[in-house]
Structures are given as C-alpha cells and as structure tokens.
Amino acid sequence: MRVMITLESVNQGPLIIPARMYADWVQGAVYQAMGEPVARVVHDHGFVIEGRSLRLFTFSQLFGTYQLKSGVFAFNWPIQLVVSSPIRVIIDQFIQALLSRHQWRIGPTPCRLGSITVQEPRVTDNKILVRTLSPITIHSTFEKPDGGVYTQYYHPREVEFGRLIRTNLLRKYQVIYGHPWGGAESDFSIRAQGATKFHLVRYKKTIIKGYAGMFRLEGSKDLLQVGLDAGLGDRNSQGFGLVESISGNEVR
C-alpha cells in the first residue's frame, strides 16, 4: 500500500535543501508526518529478525522542478512524495496524521498538504518491469585487518546484487507473513534493463551508493509484492529502493 502526497508552499519562495542534508531532512519529514506512537515504534524498534531491525517502509525522492547549484537544491512548489509500506497501520496512521495537521516541515521549511492519493498496486504476473522512484542500494560489510569495517556496495551487473536483494526480500517476507519463505532458489531474480544511473547519497555521516533505472523482476508473485510494497534492497527507511511497475497488465 502506498500514498502519493502533493505538498504546497506556506510561505513565498522555493524549498531550499542542502544536498548533504537531503536524505536526512526528507526522512525526518516522513517520520514527523507518520504520527505518534507509530513513528516512535518504527524508528526506535522496527521489526526485528535475525538480529536485524527492519522498518518496513520506504519513500521516493522528491518530485518537482528544481535547480541544483553549489550543493544546494531549490525546489519549486508543488512537490510530490510517495510513501509505501506492506504494514497497513503505518500507512493508515500516516494518512490520518497528514489530514489532521495544518502544517508539515521539510527541514526548517513549513509546507501544507495539497492532495493525497492512496494506491494499492497488486502483482498479478511472475514478470514485471519496474522503475525506481528512489535508488536501489545493497551492500555487505567486511572487517579489515586493523579491526575497522569496510562497506562494499554492489552494482546491478554483479551477481551479489541480485543474491543479496533476494535474501533481504526473504527476511521481509518472514516478518510480514510470520513464517519463513519455502520456495526455491529460482523464486526471484532482478536484472537491469538498459543503463542505470549511479547515485552517491550522504545520509548523516554515511556515504551510500545506489542505482536508479528500470529493472526486470521475475519470480514468485508473493516476493514481487513484498518488493513492491516494502522496497528492494536495504536502507529502505532512509529513502532507497522504492519502485513502481510500468508493465501495464502485470500490475493493476
């Protein structure tokens, strides 16, 4: 389940976001709009599996016309944002909180809700073509000889990209449905369609590498649905991995 919201200006002038604060400010705005106590539970605890905490929501980049100059975004109003989750209460609380607030903030800038559209895309085929609404990222961490930690991000053409995204989907499936996935190794695959665009995003003090573009997903409809609702890859609650189907008949 997902919602598309349109935000309008409260004051004159564009929405100004330093590029280094973009991910942090947009995520903060989503949590702010989610409402208590859901935001606190999701942020502080999430859904724990295998020692990992999954937030089970994701969101798009901001959509609208903008200029980027000297490391600063200047967005013209109105601006659109999509938020998605397989957990209905998260979306329900998000909608209720949005409708009850007179103003919202992205960083220090106030804005107001212009419109809200609820969408429930359903996977009806074992093959779908999707495009990213926010970059997909997946990584592994390794320990260095000196005891430090090294993060390896994977390119869509690398085998580990698809393998780790599948493993991540299985964890999400188990949290959502309450039991492990019982399918075969061939139950999910992801393949880039054409060129992908590399994104380098700063989130707090972390540099995250992700890829945007079109991807062909094949496999179990249940796993494809999890990917559509909860996002593909990791760091979803930081604004990564949201996709939408562009396959016409395959998603209604």
N, C-alpha and C positions, 0 to 999 in steps of 0.2 A: 504494500500500500504506500502511496506517495502523495504529496501535496505540492502543487506549484503555487507560489505566492508572488504577488506583484507588490513592490514597495514604492511608495511615493514620498516626495520631499515634504518636510515640515517647514524648513527654513529655505531661504534662497541659496543658490549655489550648488555645485556638484558634491558628490560623495568623495571625500579625499581619504585614500588609504595608502600609507607607505607600503611598498612591495614587501618589505621584510616583516610587516605586521599583518599581511593579507589573510593568511590561513588562521592565525590566532584570533583576529577580530571577527571573522565570519563564523568560526566555530563558537566563539563566545556569544555571538548574537543568536545562534541556533539554540544553545543551552538556555539562554535568557528567555527565549520565546517558548521553550518547552514547558515551563511552569514547574513549580514545586508540588509534591515531593519527587516527581518522576525524574526531573533533571538531576537532583542530588543522588538518587539511587543509581541512575545510569552512569553518571560521571564518577562517583566515588567507588562503586562496586561493579557494575556491569553484570554480565552473565559469565560465571567462571567455569572453565573446562580445561582439564589437563594443565592446571596452573596458569592458564591464560585468561585474561578478562576481555570478553567481547562486549562492545557497546550495542551492537546490532542496530545501528542506524548509520546512514550516510547522507551526504548532501552534495549538491552540484557546485560548480563555480558560479559566480555572479554573472548574470547575463544582462547585457545592455551595452550601449555605446560608451566608449571610454578613450582616454588618452593616457599613455604611459610616458612620463618624462622625468628624467633624473631620479629614477627609482620610486616614483610616486604615481599611483593610479588616480585618475579623476573621472568618476563615473557620472554620466548624465542620467537623470531620472526619466521614466521609471526604471526600476531594476527588478529582475526576476531571479528566484532561487527555488530549487527543487529539493525537498527533504523526503527520504524514503526509509521505511523500516518494515520488517516482517512481523513486528510486535504491534498489534493494533492499538494497545493502550498508549504507546508512545506517540503515535500519530494523532489519536483522539485527543490526548492532553495537549499536544502541540497546537491543534486547531482551536480547542477551547481557550487556551491561553492567549493565542493570537487575537481571537474575536473579543476577548474581554479587556484587552489592553488598548489604550488610546495611542500610545507611542511605543516604539521599539528603538533600539540603538545598534548601530554597527560602529564599534569603537566609540568615539565621543559624539558621533553624529546621530541626531534623532531622525526617525522616519515613521511613517504610518502605513498600515495595511491598505492597499488599493483593492486587491481581489485575491481570492483563494479558490483553487480548483483541486478537487480530490480525484485521484486516478487509482485504479486497481488493475494494472496490466496482468494478464494471465497467459502463461506459456501453454500453447496447445500443440507444439510440434517439437521434435527432437533436434531440430536445427534452427537456430535463429541468428540473424545478423544484428549486431548492436553497435551503437556508437557511444563513446564516452561523454558524459556530462561533467565528469571530473577525472583526472588522470588515474590510471591503474598503477599501483605500486606493489611489489612483493620483494621480500628480502630474507636473507639469512644473516646471523651474527656468528662470528668466529672469535676465539680467544687468540691473542697474539702471544708470542714467546715471552714478552715482557709483562704479561698479565693484563694488558689492555684489551679492548674489544674492537673488532673491525666489522663494519656492516657492508654486506655485499648485496647490491640491488641488481635485479635481473632484467635483461632486455627481452621483449616479446619473442625474439627469434631463438632464445636459449631454451633448452629442454626444461631447466629448473623453473622457468617462469610458469609454464603450464602445470607442472607437477605440484609446485607449492600452492598455486591457486586452488587446485583440486583438494589438496589436504586441508586448506583453510575452509573451503566450502563444506567439507565433511564435518568439521568442528561446528560450524554454524548450523548445519542440518541437525546435529545431535542436540544442540541447545534448544532449537526451535521445536523439534518433534519429541524430544525426551528419550530417544534411543539412537544407537549408532546406525550409520548407513550400512546396508547389507548388500550393496551392489558390487559389480565387477570393476576391475581396473579401467575398463574401457567406457565407463559410465559418464565421463566428462572429458572434453578437450576444448582448448581455446587456441585460435590461430588468427594472427593479424591479417587483415585484408588490406593490402596496399601499404603505403608508407605510414609510419606512426610518428607523432611529434613528441620529442623529448621535453619534459618539464623538470625544472630544478626549483624546488619549493623550500623556503625556510619556514619551519614551524618551531617557535620558541628558539632553542639553541641547536636544533637539529636540521640538517640538510637532507631532504627527501627527494629521491629521483623517481619519476613516474612517466607514463606514456599514454598519450591520447590518440584516438583514431577509431577505426572500425575493426571489429573483431567478429569472427565466426565462432559461435558456441555450438557444440554438439554433445548429445548425451541424454541422460535421464531428465525428463521434464521437471521432476521434483528438485533436482540440483540446479537446473537452469532457473527455476523460480526463486530459489534461495539467492542465487547470484543477482537476479534482477531486483529483488527486494532489499537484500542486506548489503549488496555491493560485492564487487570482485576484488580479490587481493586483500591486503591488510591496510591498516591505518584509515579505515573507512570513516570513523568518527572524527577524523581530522580533515575530512573533505576529499577522500580518494575513493575511486572505484565505482562511482555511480554510472550506470549505463541505461540506455533506453533502446528498445527494439525498433529497427527500421525495416523489419521483414514483412510488413503488411499482414498477410494472412496467418503468420505464425504466432503472433501475439495479438490478442484482442483487448 
